[in-house]
Amino acid sequence: MSNRVRQMREARRVDLKDFAAQVNVSPRLLIALEEDACDASVFVALRIARALGSTVEEIFGDEQASETSVCESEPQVAPEPEQSVKPRSEKKKRKAAPKRKSEPEPTGAGEEKVELPEIAPYATDLAEQSFDELMATQDVDAPRSLFEPIESESPRRVYAPRHSQTTSSNFSKTAKKEGLADSPANLADPTLGRPVRYFDLFCGIGGFRYAAQNAFAQMNRASECVLSCDVDEPAQRSYAANFGETPFGDVARLASDDIPDFDLLMAGFPCQTFSIIGLRKGFADETKGSLFFQIARILKDKRPRAFVLENVRQLTTHDSGRTFQIILRVLQEELGYCVDWRVLNALDCGLPQKRERVVVVGSTEPFEIEWPKRVEPTPLSELLENDADVDKKYFASPEIVRKRKEAHRSEFCPSIWHENKSGNISSYPYSCALRAGASYNYLLVNGERRLTPREMLRLQGFPDDFKVVVSDSQIRKQAGNAAPVHLIQRALERFLPLVFTKK
């Protein structure tokens, strides 16, 4: 489906947004349809065919399905009638996946039928490419053996990512007991007697570093950052002002031999290519998507004891889940790490900001992790400054305020008003996700003023002693790209004691 719809639209030189308006769907849904992330309903398929001057059979094929798949990221579009049109371009034969059910059906007294996750296919177009092909745009020579099979009597299997999935490997399970997990009794920790050394890769302005410092302090363990790395120069200035060291620049120019030995890799690798506000190119984006394979190169060459990765939630569903399958396959099958992952929300980790992120943890040793339970967020009133103390430049124009208040009346005070791309306005006693490239006025405190730099940093969990040494526009970008400190810290609190012994 993706090739036919996109090709025919682009052949007619029709802009994506204009075409979405013409067929009466949102641009996000059209992107999902063109990328085959969801199926078109019969009525949407008919409108697309009519707009392109073609037939449904020519664009999608004439094979009908019994159910309509609706893209999760498009809540504004109501489900259409039951049938959906299958794409003609889907030539690979796949077994029909069992229907997902919201609740397990009882099979007997005291028993429930549990549906096992679907095993992901290993053979995908991208996975079949050599590592040299995937790293063709990078300057550092890649290890040729990374994608060669690992001999094993019982090879690990990677489950296909699903929104409700809690486990991603047979070696990593979700613990049943509450509370922070204890170190395994038979753990041989080579870091005892010295600080735990970590590499802060794609460090931004230090969200991971603050989280790691706090988590290791709770374990009563000393820690040391042996190297930080980020290509963005303004972010380097902010990081240097707050941690006393300037991060290395382009990781592709960082040879593995020049990296000090370390025990833990932390990386919030660039997410623009996977985000719902990006172009959704994934690994096709040669300058950003392929940066994951820099992580793979470093993990293979340096072989740290553990890693923690963070990215946007959409990474788990991008390209129908195939992008995430490749990432899990590389980490588990090619690099031999035990891996688990979970989608966490900053709003459930103590921050008044709805910001979903996927956290992937891995270790050279098998582990069993209990992911953090939900905690109440800090009240918004404790993070916001008094309007009387806020510079007038942060207040929206009277015309914008008037239009917002004519269109919406909030049930909460204080509240942060959010206007999406469609012009719909909503307000909550928390913030919607901070975004680096969004309009200045898409978030307004009580519908009247923009967030100050200090308020944005607080919403991401940064302490008030964080030094702001760049312009407002840069700190706004940096806060929008930062990893939420509380979210990462709560994940580290559950994971680090499984790998490094607590004192």
FENHU-V381564 format. One record per pair of residues at least 4 apart in sequence whose C-alpha atoms are under 8 Angstrom apart, sorted by the first residue. I is the first residue (numbers start at 1). J is the second residue. If there is no record, write none. Layout:
i = <I | I>
j = <J | J>
//
This chain:
i = <1 | 1 | 1 | 1 | 1 | 1 | 1 | 1 | 1 | 1 | 1 | 1 | 2 | 2 | 2 | 2 | 2 | 2 | 3 | 3 | 3 | 4 | 4 | 4 | 4 | 5 | 5 | 5 | 6 | 6 | 7 | 8 | 8 | 9 | 9 | 9 | 9 | 9 | 9 | 10 | 10 | 14 | 14 | 15 | 16 | 16 | 16 | 17 | 17 | 17 | 18 | 19 | 20 | 20 | 20 | 20 | 20 | 21 | 21 | 21 | 22 | 23 | 23 | 23 | 23 | 25 | 25 | 25 | 25 | 26 | 26 | 26 | 27 | 28 | 28 | 28 | 28 | 29 | 29 | 29 | 29 | 30 | 31 | 32 | 32 | 32 | 32 | 33 | 33 | 33 | 33 | 35 | 36 | 36 | 37 | 37 | 37 | 37 | 37 | 38 | 38 | 38 | 38 | 39 | 39 | 39 | 39 | 39 | 39 | 39 | 40 | 40 | 40 | 40 | 40 | 40 | 40 | 40 | 41 | 41 | 41 | 41 | 41 | 41 | 41 | 41 | 41 | 42 | 42 | 42 | 42 | 42 | 42 | 43 | 43 | 44 | 45 | 45 | 45 | 45 | 46 | 46 | 46 | 47 | 48 | 49 | 49 | 49 | 49 | 49 | 50 | 50 | 54 | 54 | 55 | 56 | 56 | 56 | 57 | 57 | 58 | 59 | 59 | 60 | 60 | 60 | 60 | 60 | 61 | 61 | 61 | 61 | 61 | 62 | 62 | 62 | 63 | 63 | 63 | 63 | 64 | 64 | 64 | 64 | 65 | 65 | 65 | 65 | 66 | 66 | 66 | 67 | 67 | 67 | 68 | 68 | 68 | 68 | 68 | 68 | 69 | 70 | 70 | 73 | 86 | 97 | 104 | 104 | 104 | 104 | 105 | 105 | 106 | 106 | 106 | 106 | 107 | 107 | 107 | 108 | 117 | 117 | 117 | 118 | 118 | 119 | 119 | 119 | 119 | 120 | 120 | 120 | 120 | 121 | 122 | 122 | 122 | 122 | 123 | 123 | 124 | 124 | 125 | 126 | 127 | 129 | 129 | 130 | 130 | 131 | 131 | 131 | 131 | 131 | 131 | 132 | 132 | 132 | 134 | 134 | 135 | 135 | 135 | 137 | 137 | 138 | 139 | 139 | 140 | 140 | 140 | 140 | 142 | 143 | 146 | 146 | 146 | 146 | 147 | 147 | 148 | 149 | 149 | 150 | 150 | 151 | 155 | 156 | 156 | 156 | 156 | 157 | 157 | 157 | 158 | 158 | 158 | 158 | 158 | 158 | 159 | 159 | 159 | 160 | 160 | 160 | 161 | 161 | 161 | 161 | 161 | 161 | 161 | 162 | 162 | 162 | 163 | 163 | 163 | 165 | 166 | 166 | 166 | 167 | 167 | 167 | 167 | 167 | 167 | 168 | 168 | 168 | 168 | 169 | 169 | 169 | 169 | 171 | 171 | 171 | 171 | 171 | 172 | 172 | 172 | 172 | 172 | 172 | 172 | 173 | 173 | 173 | 173 | 174 | 174 | 174 | 174 | 175 | 175 | 175 | 176 | 177 | 178 | 180 | 180 | 180 | 181 | 181 | 181 | 181 | 181 | 181 | 182 | 182 | 183 | 183 | 183 | 183 | 183 | 183 | 183 | 184 | 187 | 187 | 189 | 189 | 189 | 191 | 191 | 191 | 191 | 192 | 194 | 195 | 195 | 195 | 195 | 196 | 196 | 196 | 196 | 196 | 196 | 196 | 197 | 197 | 197 | 197 | 197 | 197 | 197 | 197 | 198 | 198 | 198 | 198 | 198 | 198 | 198 | 198 | 198 | 198 | 199 | 199 | 199 | 199 | 199 | 199 | 199 | 199 | 200 | 200 | 200 | 200 | 200 | 200 | 200 | 200 | 200 | 201 | 201 | 201 | 201 | 201 | 201 | 201 | 201 | 201 | 202 | 202 | 202 | 202 | 202 | 202 | 202 | 202 | 203 | 203 | 203 | 203 | 203 | 203 | 203 | 203 | 203 | 204 | 204 | 204 | 204 | 204 | 204 | 204 | 204 | 205 | 205 | 205 | 205 | 205 | 205 | 206 | 206 | 206 | 207 | 207 | 207 | 207 | 207 | 207 | 207 | 208 | 208 | 208 | 208 | 208 | 208 | 208 | 208 | 209 | 210 | 210 | 210 | 211 | 211 | 211 | 211 | 211 | 211 | 212 | 212 | 212 | 213 | 213 | 214 | 214 | 215 | 215 | 215 | 215 | 215 | 215 | 216 | 216 | 216 | 216 | 216 | 217 | 217 | 219 | 219 | 219 | 220 | 220 | 221 | 221 | 226 | 226 | 227 | 227 | 227 | 227 | 228 | 228 | 228 | 229 | 229 | 229 | 229 | 229 | 230 | 230 | 230 | 230 | 230 | 230 | 230 | 231 | 231 | 231 | 231 | 231 | 232 | 232 | 233 | 233 | 234 | 234 | 234 | 235 | 235 | 236 | 236 | 236 | 237 | 237 | 237 | 237 | 238 | 238 | 238 | 238 | 238 | 239 | 239 | 239 | 239 | 239 | 240 | 240 | 240 | 240 | 241 | 241 | 241 | 242 | 242 | 250 | 251 | 252 | 254 | 254 | 255 | 256 | 256 | 256 | 261 | 261 | 262 | 262 | 263 | 263 | 263 | 264 | 264 | 264 | 264 | 264 | 265 | 265 | 265 | 265 | 266 | 266 | 266 | 267 | 267 | 267 | 268 | 268 | 268 | 268 | 269 | 269 | 269 | 269 | 269 | 270 | 270 | 270 | 270 | 271 | 271 | 271 | 271 | 271 | 272 | 272 | 272 | 272 | 272 | 273 | 273 | 273 | 273 | 273 | 273 | 273 | 273 | 273 | 274 | 274 | 274 | 274 | 274 | 274 | 274 | 274 | 274 | 275 | 275 | 275 | 275 | 275 | 275 | 276 | 276 | 280 | 281 | 281 | 282 | 282 | 282 | 282 | 283 | 283 | 283 | 283 | 284 | 284 | 285 | 285 | 286 | 287 | 290 | 291 | 292 | 292 | 293 | 294 | 295 | 296 | 296 | 296 | 296 | 297 | 298 | 298 | 299 | 299 | 299 | 300 | 305 | 305 | 305 | 306 | 306 | 306 | 306 | 306 | 307 | 307 | 307 | 308 | 308 | 308 | 308 | 309 | 309 | 309 | 310 | 310 | 310 | 310 | 310 | 311 | 311 | 311 | 311 | 312 | 312 | 312 | 313 | 313 | 313 | 313 | 313 | 314 | 315 | 315 | 315 | 315 | 316 | 316 | 316 | 316 | 317 | 317 | 317 | 317 | 318 | 318 | 318 | 319 | 321 | 322 | 323 | 324 | 325 | 326 | 327 | 328 | 328 | 328 | 329 | 329 | 330 | 330 | 331 | 331 | 331 | 331 | 332 | 332 | 332 | 332 | 333 | 336 | 337 | 337 | 337 | 337 | 338 | 338 | 338 | 338 | 338 | 338 | 339 | 339 | 339 | 339 | 340 | 340 | 340 | 341 | 341 | 341 | 341 | 342 | 342 | 342 | 342 | 343 | 343 | 343 | 343 | 344 | 344 | 344 | 344 | 344 | 344 | 344 | 345 | 345 | 345 | 345 | 345 | 345 | 346 | 346 | 346 | 346 | 346 | 346 | 346 | 346 | 346 | 346 | 346 | 347 | 347 | 347 | 347 | 347 | 347 | 347 | 348 | 348 | 348 | 348 | 348 | 349 | 349 | 349 | 349 | 349 | 349 | 349 | 350 | 350 | 350 | 350 | 350 | 350 | 351 | 351 | 351 | 351 | 351 | 351 | 352 | 352 | 352 | 352 | 352 | 352 | 352 | 352 | 353 | 353 | 353 | 353 | 353 | 353 | 354 | 354 | 354 | 354 | 355 | 355 | 355 | 359 | 359 | 361 | 363 | 363 | 365 | 367 | 367 | 368 | 369 | 369 | 369 | 370 | 371 | 371 | 372 | 372 | 372 | 378 | 378 | 379 | 379 | 379 | 380 | 380 | 380 | 380 | 380 | 381 | 383 | 383 | 383 | 384 | 385 | 385 | 385 | 386 | 390 | 390 | 391 | 394 | 394 | 394 | 394 | 395 | 395 | 395 | 396 | 396 | 396 | 396 | 396 | 396 | 397 | 398 | 399 | 400 | 401 | 401 | 401 | 402 | 403 | 404 | 404 | 404 | 405 | 405 | 407 | 408 | 408 | 410 | 410 | 410 | 410 | 411 | 411 | 412 | 412 | 412 | 413 | 413 | 414 | 414 | 414 | 415 | 415 | 415 | 415 | 415 | 415 | 415 | 416 | 416 | 416 | 416 | 416 | 416 | 416 | 416 | 416 | 416 | 416 | 417 | 417 | 417 | 417 | 417 | 417 | 417 | 417 | 417 | 417 | 417 | 418 | 418 | 418 | 418 | 418 | 418 | 418 | 418 | 419 | 419 | 419 | 419 | 419 | 419 | 420 | 420 | 420 | 431 | 431 | 432 | 433 | 434 | 434 | 434 | 435 | 435 | 435 | 436 | 436 | 436 | 436 | 436 | 436 | 437 | 437 | 438 | 440 | 441 | 443 | 443 | 443 | 444 | 444 | 444 | 444 | 445 | 445 | 445 | 451 | 451 | 452 | 453 | 453 | 453 | 453 | 454 | 454 | 455 | 456 | 456 | 456 | 457 | 457 | 457 | 457 | 458 | 458 | 458 | 460 | 460 | 460 | 460 | 460 | 460 | 461 | 461 | 461 | 462 | 462 | 468 | 470 | 470 | 471 | 472 | 473 | 474 | 475 | 476 | 477 | 478 | 483 | 483 | 484 | 485 | 486 | 487 | 488 | 489 | 490 | 491 | 492 | 493 | 494 | 495 | 496 | 497 | 497>
j = <5 | 33 | 34 | 35 | 36 | 59 | 60 | 86 | 87 | 88 | 89 | 90 | 6 | 33 | 34 | 35 | 36 | 89 | 7 | 34 | 89 | 8 | 59 | 60 | 89 | 9 | 34 | 59 | 10 | 34 | 11 | 12 | 52 | 13 | 14 | 15 | 16 | 19 | 52 | 14 | 15 | 18 | 19 | 19 | 20 | 27 | 30 | 21 | 26 | 27 | 22 | 23 | 24 | 25 | 26 | 27 | 30 | 25 | 26 | 27 | 51 | 44 | 47 | 48 | 51 | 29 | 30 | 44 | 77 | 30 | 74 | 77 | 31 | 32 | 73 | 74 | 276 | 33 | 71 | 73 | 74 | 34 | 35 | 36 | 37 | 38 | 71 | 37 | 38 | 39 | 40 | 319 | 319 | 320 | 71 | 317 | 318 | 319 | 320 | 69 | 70 | 71 | 320 | 68 | 69 | 70 | 84 | 85 | 86 | 87 | 44 | 45 | 68 | 69 | 70 | 84 | 85 | 86 | 45 | 68 | 69 | 80 | 81 | 82 | 83 | 84 | 85 | 46 | 80 | 81 | 83 | 84 | 85 | 47 | 80 | 48 | 49 | 56 | 60 | 85 | 50 | 55 | 56 | 51 | 52 | 53 | 54 | 55 | 56 | 59 | 54 | 55 | 58 | 59 | 59 | 60 | 61 | 62 | 61 | 62 | 62 | 87 | 88 | 85 | 86 | 87 | 88 | 89 | 85 | 86 | 87 | 88 | 89 | 85 | 86 | 88 | 85 | 86 | 87 | 88 | 83 | 84 | 85 | 86 | 83 | 84 | 85 | 86 | 82 | 83 | 84 | 82 | 83 | 84 | 79 | 80 | 81 | 82 | 83 | 84 | 84 | 74 | 79 | 276 | 90 | 118 | 112 | 113 | 114 | 115 | 112 | 113 | 110 | 111 | 112 | 113 | 111 | 112 | 113 | 112 | 159 | 160 | 165 | 159 | 160 | 157 | 158 | 159 | 160 | 158 | 159 | 160 | 325 | 160 | 127 | 325 | 326 | 329 | 127 | 128 | 128 | 322 | 129 | 326 | 326 | 133 | 134 | 134 | 147 | 135 | 142 | 143 | 144 | 146 | 147 | 136 | 142 | 144 | 290 | 293 | 142 | 290 | 293 | 286 | 287 | 252 | 252 | 253 | 252 | 253 | 254 | 255 | 297 | 297 | 297 | 300 | 334 | 335 | 330 | 334 | 334 | 333 | 334 | 333 | 334 | 155 | 333 | 169 | 170 | 332 | 333 | 169 | 170 | 333 | 168 | 169 | 325 | 328 | 329 | 332 | 168 | 169 | 325 | 168 | 321 | 325 | 165 | 168 | 316 | 317 | 321 | 324 | 325 | 316 | 317 | 321 | 316 | 317 | 343 | 342 | 174 | 341 | 342 | 172 | 173 | 174 | 340 | 341 | 342 | 172 | 339 | 340 | 341 | 173 | 338 | 339 | 340 | 338 | 339 | 366 | 367 | 368 | 338 | 339 | 340 | 366 | 367 | 368 | 369 | 340 | 367 | 368 | 369 | 368 | 369 | 370 | 371 | 368 | 369 | 370 | 370 | 370 | 370 | 370 | 493 | 494 | 369 | 370 | 494 | 495 | 497 | 498 | 497 | 498 | 187 | 497 | 498 | 499 | 500 | 501 | 502 | 498 | 499 | 501 | 499 | 500 | 501 | 195 | 196 | 263 | 500 | 501 | 222 | 221 | 222 | 223 | 224 | 221 | 222 | 223 | 224 | 262 | 263 | 264 | 223 | 224 | 225 | 226 | 261 | 262 | 263 | 264 | 223 | 224 | 225 | 226 | 227 | 262 | 263 | 264 | 265 | 266 | 225 | 226 | 227 | 228 | 262 | 264 | 265 | 266 | 208 | 209 | 225 | 227 | 228 | 229 | 265 | 266 | 267 | 227 | 228 | 229 | 230 | 265 | 266 | 267 | 268 | 269 | 228 | 229 | 230 | 231 | 267 | 268 | 269 | 270 | 207 | 208 | 209 | 228 | 229 | 230 | 247 | 267 | 268 | 230 | 232 | 235 | 236 | 239 | 478 | 481 | 482 | 235 | 236 | 238 | 239 | 478 | 482 | 210 | 239 | 482 | 211 | 462 | 482 | 483 | 484 | 485 | 488 | 212 | 266 | 267 | 268 | 483 | 485 | 488 | 489 | 213 | 214 | 462 | 485 | 215 | 485 | 486 | 488 | 489 | 492 | 216 | 489 | 492 | 217 | 223 | 218 | 489 | 219 | 489 | 490 | 492 | 493 | 496 | 220 | 221 | 222 | 223 | 496 | 221 | 222 | 497 | 502 | 503 | 502 | 503 | 502 | 503 | 260 | 262 | 247 | 248 | 259 | 260 | 246 | 247 | 248 | 247 | 248 | 249 | 250 | 251 | 235 | 236 | 247 | 248 | 249 | 250 | 251 | 236 | 248 | 249 | 250 | 251 | 236 | 249 | 237 | 249 | 238 | 470 | 474 | 239 | 478 | 240 | 246 | 247 | 241 | 246 | 469 | 470 | 242 | 467 | 468 | 469 | 470 | 243 | 244 | 245 | 246 | 247 | 244 | 245 | 246 | 247 | 245 | 467 | 469 | 466 | 467 | 254 | 294 | 294 | 258 | 259 | 259 | 298 | 301 | 302 | 302 | 304 | 302 | 304 | 304 | 305 | 306 | 304 | 305 | 306 | 307 | 308 | 304 | 306 | 307 | 308 | 307 | 308 | 309 | 308 | 309 | 310 | 309 | 310 | 311 | 483 | 291 | 292 | 309 | 310 | 311 | 288 | 289 | 291 | 311 | 275 | 288 | 289 | 311 | 312 | 277 | 278 | 279 | 280 | 288 | 278 | 279 | 280 | 281 | 282 | 283 | 285 | 288 | 289 | 278 | 279 | 280 | 281 | 282 | 312 | 314 | 315 | 318 | 279 | 280 | 312 | 313 | 314 | 315 | 280 | 314 | 318 | 285 | 289 | 289 | 318 | 319 | 323 | 288 | 289 | 290 | 323 | 289 | 290 | 289 | 290 | 290 | 291 | 294 | 295 | 296 | 327 | 297 | 298 | 299 | 300 | 330 | 331 | 335 | 301 | 302 | 303 | 303 | 304 | 335 | 335 | 363 | 364 | 499 | 361 | 362 | 363 | 364 | 499 | 361 | 362 | 363 | 359 | 360 | 361 | 362 | 359 | 360 | 361 | 357 | 358 | 359 | 360 | 483 | 315 | 357 | 358 | 359 | 356 | 357 | 358 | 317 | 343 | 356 | 357 | 358 | 318 | 321 | 323 | 324 | 358 | 321 | 323 | 324 | 358 | 321 | 322 | 323 | 324 | 322 | 323 | 324 | 323 | 325 | 326 | 327 | 328 | 329 | 330 | 331 | 332 | 333 | 339 | 333 | 334 | 334 | 335 | 335 | 336 | 337 | 339 | 336 | 337 | 338 | 339 | 337 | 364 | 362 | 363 | 364 | 365 | 362 | 363 | 364 | 365 | 366 | 367 | 360 | 361 | 362 | 363 | 360 | 361 | 362 | 358 | 359 | 360 | 361 | 358 | 359 | 360 | 371 | 356 | 357 | 358 | 359 | 348 | 349 | 356 | 357 | 358 | 359 | 487 | 349 | 354 | 355 | 356 | 357 | 487 | 350 | 351 | 352 | 353 | 354 | 355 | 356 | 357 | 484 | 486 | 487 | 351 | 352 | 353 | 354 | 355 | 376 | 377 | 373 | 374 | 375 | 376 | 377 | 374 | 375 | 376 | 377 | 486 | 487 | 490 | 375 | 376 | 377 | 378 | 486 | 487 | 377 | 378 | 459 | 460 | 461 | 486 | 377 | 378 | 379 | 380 | 429 | 430 | 431 | 459 | 430 | 431 | 432 | 433 | 459 | 460 | 430 | 431 | 432 | 433 | 432 | 433 | 434 | 488 | 491 | 495 | 367 | 499 | 499 | 498 | 499 | 498 | 494 | 495 | 498 | 494 | 491 | 494 | 490 | 491 | 494 | 382 | 383 | 383 | 429 | 430 | 384 | 414 | 415 | 429 | 430 | 414 | 455 | 458 | 459 | 455 | 389 | 390 | 455 | 390 | 394 | 452 | 395 | 449 | 450 | 451 | 452 | 448 | 449 | 450 | 400 | 401 | 441 | 448 | 449 | 450 | 401 | 402 | 403 | 404 | 405 | 447 | 448 | 406 | 407 | 408 | 425 | 447 | 409 | 447 | 425 | 425 | 426 | 415 | 426 | 427 | 428 | 427 | 428 | 427 | 428 | 429 | 429 | 446 | 429 | 445 | 446 | 427 | 428 | 429 | 430 | 431 | 445 | 446 | 427 | 428 | 429 | 430 | 431 | 432 | 443 | 444 | 445 | 446 | 447 | 425 | 426 | 427 | 428 | 431 | 442 | 443 | 444 | 445 | 446 | 447 | 425 | 426 | 427 | 431 | 432 | 442 | 443 | 444 | 423 | 424 | 425 | 426 | 442 | 443 | 424 | 425 | 442 | 443 | 459 | 443 | 480 | 456 | 479 | 480 | 477 | 480 | 481 | 476 | 477 | 478 | 479 | 480 | 481 | 477 | 480 | 442 | 450 | 450 | 447 | 450 | 451 | 448 | 449 | 450 | 451 | 449 | 450 | 451 | 455 | 456 | 456 | 457 | 472 | 475 | 476 | 458 | 464 | 459 | 460 | 476 | 479 | 461 | 462 | 463 | 479 | 462 | 463 | 464 | 479 | 482 | 483 | 484 | 485 | 486 | 484 | 485 | 486 | 466 | 485 | 475 | 474 | 475 | 475 | 476 | 477 | 478 | 479 | 480 | 481 | 482 | 487 | 488 | 488 | 489 | 490 | 491 | 492 | 493 | 494 | 495 | 496 | 497 | 498 | 499 | 500 | 501 | 502>
//
